[in-house]
Amino acid sequence: MRGIADLYRCVMGNPFQPVTFAPSWRTDTVVALARGMYESRDFSAMPILADALQDAGCNEPALLDHCRDTKQTHVRGCWVVDLVLGLE
């Protein structure tokens, strides 16, 4: 059951703490990282995405913490990647 809960958190985030994504955070670097992970299904660059988002001015703890959580399983449909790519 833990695996299913982890996947749910990756795809849905926390429905009780919605995150507003600022369009200014969608820099070329941020989008390229997200697109690469989405297409390859290799999410090992999530911590790098967090750094790029922070460089773009993002200071949203839920978003950055999700990207940097080494225990989190990430899959295609990850709420952060979807926000970056405008797929939400």
Secondary structure, 3 states (H helix, E strand, C coil): CHHHHHHHHHHHCCCCCCCCCCHHHCCHHHHHHHHHHHHHCCCCCHHHHHHHHHHCCCCCHHHHHHHHCCCCCCCCCCHHHHHHHCCC
